[in-house]
């Protein structure tokens, strides 16, 4: 409903200021008003997306992969002051899962906060995972969670409010399962959906589990399977193996409550939960804090269904690369290890399992108890070695192997540049063969310049094209996608051929190329769709 009187009043103020009062980066009238006859500053919004919404399609990085990487955090936090309060038993410098503050000789507060983007498409399930993940930090410290505060970021009026309601309902239900009341919260209008909780718990000051107490000879036990980041990314690009996303959702939504209780019962020496920094990052931090080296056997790592297929097909999210940059220096990888299997050690986990260091003589019995309590995927993954600097030795017994990827089909080499018509927005000028004039443009601009009088304007136009195509406020990949869309909309066959070829050289997927074309089809209608379908070559 448009309130024209309000619109006139608000727009008059914005135009007088020279800035939209709701977005000072824009002038008034803004692009939304010009294109959609809507004034956001006057509270006018397009109708929210109707029908089911794929949450992971609305974010760049799914789940804990959206967090700042460990290397950046180390640099940022390095020179910040410490708070010298003797009641702080575990603080930020420890880098543990939660902070601990002593109340008296019998009680200490455990406090944590965790927020991330959706790792699944279903809003209710995402809310459950956000709650389970936030509770996990208290469990990892050996504590009992008491209360929680919800935190959400949501694109109000762009996504239906029912989606936000379902996220909150999922979180509330999971907190109720854990026996934790949600007593308040905070929300912010955010272009990317985020959810999480601040959780407060209790622990006995002498019963705190930290990541700094692993002892030589301890067995290392992981209580949930790895691969949530790989599976979430595969789902984002439509390539998740059958059943993989569902299995990952169940694992992420499962509470670590039983695992934590048994860890305390069996006197675990050290504990942490495996989340955004991946197994290598969290295990390396545990080893360094404990002053030991550790060993992991890749064959023994519990993996989610579909992870092996993702690794075989090279479906590796960017979060793996960021974690490798932060943690690869900790890993000592045996020559027997398939490098592709190592990717799972750097995979960012969302609501992952607890990583326990427990006396070797108790390890097998603890594992049986975990399985009996429903923690079915728990596994012994390695052991703590002698005193050291935090190295993570990785070896393989050869029991888990990846299939070799079939070689890419051999194709004829691309024709010389001169043989391929250039796009009208391209600036490179191919050389002609055998004295023939090379074709340097398509539907826009001259094919060649015959006289000096025309040379200057043509060169100026080529300079403009070069500047327009160069990365600037928009990065090169974004401009390449725009060029594909405009080529389809203009029905310029040479343009489309050039930009699709270059997009593939820049590692665009066919799905990304198609989606760029769909933008043009949405504007151009059926004739545009017929043009693209006739020239689409996957």
N, C-alpha and C positions, 0 to 999 in steps of 0.2 A: 504494500500500500504506500503510495507516494504522497507525502504531505508537501504540496507545492509551496505553501507559505513558509514552511520550515526550510525547504530547499533554498528558496530565494534569500532568506535571512542568512543562512549559513554560508552560501556561496558568495554573497556580498562581502561578508567578513573575510573569507579566504582570498577573494580577488583583491581586496584592499591591502591585505598583508603580503600578497604575492606568493603565498604558500597555502596548501591545503591544511586546514587545522587538524585533520585526522592523520595526515602523513606529510610532514614538513618537507620531505624530499621531492614532493610533486608540486607543480603549479596548479592553478585553478582557471578554467575547467580541466580536470585530469583526464587521462586516457580512458578510465572506466566510464566517465560521463559521456565522452565523445563517442565511444564505441557501443555503449549499452544503455545510454540514457538513464544512468543511475548515479546518485551522489552518495558515496560512502560516508562523507562527513555529516550528511543529514540522516544517517541511519538506514539508507537504502541499500539493499543487498540482493544479488541474484538468488533465485530459489536454490536451496541446498541440493547437492547431488541426491538423486532419487535411486531407490533400489539398493541391493547389496553393495558394500564398499570394500575393496581390497586394501586393507590398511597398509600393507607393505609396499603397495604401489604409490603411496603418498609420501614416502620418505626415501632419502638417499641411502642411508645405512640402517640395516635392521637390527633391533635389539641392542645388546651391549657393544656391537661393532660401532655404534654411534658415539661411544665415549672417546675422550681424548686419550691418545696413546701414552704408554708408560714413559717413553723417552722424553716427550714434551713435558709431561708432568714433572719429571725429575728436574728438568732445567728450570721450570717456572717456580717450583717449590724450594729450590736449593738455598736461596738466600733469605727466605722469610723467617721472621723471628719465632722462637719457641716460647711457649707459655710456661713459666716456671712455677707450677702449682703442684705441691706434693700430693694432692688428692688425685691428680691425673695419673692413673696407673698405666694406661696405654693411650698415647696421643698420636697426633698426625705424623711426627717424625718416625714412628715405628712402622708406618705403612701397613698397618694391620687392617682387618676387615671392618672393625668398629672401634670407637673410642670407649674407654672405661674410666669411670670417675668414682672414687671411693666415697661412700656415705658414712660407713662406720666399719667396725671390725667384721661384721657379718654380711654386709651388703655393699654392692657397687653397681652403679648404673652402667648399662651398655647402650650406646647411642650410635645410630647409623642413618644414612639417607641414601637412596638409590633411585635414579630416574633414567629411563631410556625410551627409545622409539619402538614401535611395534615390531615384533619378531614373527608374528603370525597375522593372518588376515582377519580372523574372527575377533570382534571387539571384546566379547565376554571372556574368551580364552586369554586375550592379551591382558585384561585386567587381572585374571588369576595369576598369570606368569609374573606380572609386575609385583604382586603381593608376595608370591613365593620367593622371588629373587631378593626382595628387601628384607624379608624375615631371615633369609639364609645367613646374612652377616652376623646377626645376633646368635644364631645357632652355632656358627663357626667359632665364636668366642666362648662356647660352653654356656651361654646364657639362656634365660627364659624370657621370651618377649612378653611385654605387658600391654602396651598401647601403641597406636600408630596414627599418623597424620598423612592424609593423601595429598599428592602433588600431581597436577595434570596441566599439560599444555594442549590447546585444542583450537583449530581454525574455526572459530564461531561464525555461523551463517554461511560457511562454505561447505561444511559437512553436516549432515543431519544430526540434530541434538540427540536422537535415539542412540547414535553410535557412542557418544560420550556417556550416556546413561548406562549402556551395556558395559562399557569399560569399568565404570565405577561399581556396577553391580557385581561384576566378576571379581574385582578386588575385595569388595566387602565380603562376598561369600568365601573366598579363600582365607581371609583373615578370621572369619567366624570358624572355619574348619580348624584353624590353629588356636582358637580360643583367645583371640586378640581383638579388643574393641577399637574401631576407628573413631577417634574423638574429635576430628576436625580435619582441616586441610587448606590447601591453597590452589588457586587456578590462575592461568594466564592465557590470553588470546595469542596463540602461537601458530605460525604457518605450518609447522610440522607437529604431528601428534606425539605427545610424550606422556608417560605415566610412571608413577612410583610412589614410594612411601618413606617417611621418616619414622623409624621404629625405636622405641625405648624398651629396654629389658633390664633384668636383674641377674647378677652372678655373684657367687661368693668370691671375695678378693683372693682367696687361696686356690680357687678352682678355675681360674681363667685359662682358656686355651688360646695360645698365640701361635704365630707361624715361626717363632724363634727358638723352639725347644726340641727340634728333631735330633735324635741321638744315633751315633754310628751303630749299625746293625738293625735299626728299625725297619719294619716292612712298610711300604707305601701302598695305601689303599685308596682307590677312587670309587665314589659311590654312585655316580651317574655316567652314562655313556657320553662320549665326545661327538662333536660334529654339528652342533646346533647352528653355528655360523655358516657352514657349508650348505646345509639343507635350506636355511632361510634364504640365502642368496640364490640357490637353485630354484626355489619357489618364486622369488621375485622375477626371474627371467623365464619362468614357465618351463623349467627343465628338472623339477624335482622328481626323482624316481617314485613309482607308485607306493603309497603308504608312508613315505619318508617324512613328509611334513606332519602327518598325524602323529607318528611316533615321537617326533621331536617336540610337538606341542604337549604330549602327555608327560614327557620327561621334564620339560621346563616348568610345568604347572605342579609337579610333585614337590611336596614339602621335604626339607632336610631334617625335619624334627626327629624322626626315629634314628637316623644316622647319627645325629648330634648326641642324643641321649646315650646311645651305645658307645660312642667315642669317649664320653665322660666315664661311663661305667668301666670301660677297659683301660682307662688311664692313658689315653692317647698323649704322646709327648708333644705333638704339634698338630695344628689344624688350620686350614684355610679353605675358602670355597673357590672353585675355578670358574671365573667369569670372563670379563672382557679382555684381559691380557693373555688368555690362552693358557694351556697347560704349562708350556715352557716358561712363560712369564711368572705365573704364580708359584710353580715349583722352584724356579730359580730364586725367587724372592725368599721362599721358605728356607732353601739351602743356604743362601747368603746370610740371612738373619741368624741361622743356627750355627754358622761357621763350619759347614760340612759340604761335601760333594754328594751327589746322588746318582743313581742309575735307573733308567727306565727301559723296559723291554717293549718295543713297539707291538709285537705280536700279542701282548697281554692287555693292551689298551681296549676297554669296552667302547664300541662304536655304534652309533645309531644306524638303523637300516638305511641303505641308500648312500652312505658316506663313501664306501669303496667305489661305487659307480661314479659318484661325483669326482673323486680323485682321479679315476681312470680317464674320465672325459675332460679333465682339466677345468672343472667348474670351481674356481677358487676366488673367493671374495677379496676385495681390497683390504679388509681388516687383517687378513693373513699377512699381507705385505707390511702393514704398519707394525704388527706384532713382531714380525721377523726382524725389522730394523731395530726394534727395542730390545729383543731378547736373543737374537742369533749368536751374539758373542758369548752367551752362557753355555751354549750347546757344544758338546764334543761328540760328533756323530761318527759311529763306526762305519767302515767301508762297506759292510754288509747291508746297510740300510738303503732301501729304495728312496731316493730324494722325494718322490711324490708322496710317500707315506709320511714324511716329516711335516708336510703341510698341516696335518691334523694337530700337531703339537703347538702350532701357532694360531690355530683357529679360535677366534673370539667366541667364548661361550656365553649364553644367556641363561641365567638361573641354573648354573651347572651344579655338579655334585661337590661334596666335601672331599678334600684331599687330606688324608690322615697319615701321620707317622706314628706307628704303634710298635711296641716291643715284638720282636720276631716270634717269640714263643706264644704270643697271644693272637697273632695275625690270623691264623686259620680259623680259630674258634670265633673270633670277632666276625670274620667273613661269613661263617655259618649262621651266626645270629642275625647279621644284616639280611641275608637271604630269607631267613625265617620271618623277619619283620616286614617283608615285602620290598626290600631294597634289592631287587632281583639282579640288577646289572652291576652291582658292586664287584670289584676285582682287585687283586693284588697286582700292581703294575710295575713294581721295582723295589729298590731297597736304598737305605741310606748308607753311604760309604764312610770312609774315615774323615777326619777333620780336613777342611778344605776351604775354598774361596767361593763356593756356590755354583760350581760347574754341574751341568746336567749331562751325564754320559748317556747316550742313546745307542742301543744295539738292537739287532734283530736276530731271531732264531730261524728265520726263513719260513715260518709257518703261514704267515700272511703275505700274499703276493698280489700285485696288481697286474691285470692283463695289459699287454702292450697295446698302445693305441695304433690302429691301422694307419699306415702312411697316407698323407694327403694325396688325392689323385693327381697324377702328373698332367699338367695342362700345357698347351702350346704357349710359348713366351708371348707377352703382350706385343702388339704391333708397335712399330716406331711411333714416337709422339706425333710426327708429321702426318701419319696416316689416320690419326684420330681427330675428329673435329673438336676444337676446344670449346669450352663453355663460354657463354657471353660474359660471365663474371670472372673468368680466369685471366691471369695477367702474363703467364708464360707464353712466349712466342716461339713455336717450333720452327725448325729450319726446314726449308723445302728440299726435296730430293730431286736430282736431275734437273735443277734449274726451274722446277715448277713452283708456283706460288703456294705456300702453305696456307691452309685454312685456319685462321686464328680466332674466329668468332662464329656465333650461330645467329640467334634471332635478334640480337641487339648489337648495333655497331657495324662498321664496314668490315669486309673480309680482308681488305688490304688497303694500303695507302699508295696512291700513284703519284701525287705531286707534293711539293714542299709546302704548298699553302695549306693542305689538309693535315700535314704531319703534326703540327703543334696541338691542335684540338684533340687529335686522336691520342697523342702521347699524354695529354692532360687527362683525358678520359681513362686511359689505362692506369694512370697514377691513382685516380679516384677508385677504380675497381680494386687495385692492390690494397689501398687503405681500408676499403669497405670489407674486404675478405680477411684482413689481418686480425689476429686476436686482440681484443681490447677490453672494454667493459663486458663483452661476451667472449668466452673462450673459443678456441678453434673448433672443438667438437660441436659446440652449440651452433656455431655458424655453418658448419658442414651440414648438420641436420636441417637448418633453415634453407640452405642452398638446395638440398634434395626436395624439400617441400615446394619451394618456388619453381624449381625445374618442372615438377609435376603439374603445378598450377598453370604454368606458362605453356605446358605441353611441348617443351623443348627437348627433343630426343637426344641431341648431342650433349646438352647440359646434364641431363639425367645420367647418361652413360659415364661422363667424366666424374660427377660427384659420387655416384655409387661406387665406382672403381676406387676412388680415393678414400671413401668411407671404409671400404673393406681393408685397404692398406692401413688404416688407422684403427683396426680391430673393432669396427662396428659389427654388431650381430645382425642377422637378417631381420630379427624382430625389431631392432632399433631403426633400421632402414624403412621397414614397413610402417612403423608408427609415424615417422617423419612424413611419409607419403600420405598417411591417413589425414594428417592435418590439412594438406592441400585438398584432399578429396572432400573433407568436411565443408570446405569453402566453395569448391568447384563443382560438386555434385556428380551425377552419374557419368557425364562425358569424361571428367577427369579420372574417375575410377576405371573406366574402360581403357583410357590411354595408359594408365599405370599397369593395369593387369596384363595388357598386351606386351609390355616391355619388362615385366618383372622376371628376373632370372636368379632364383635362389642359389 
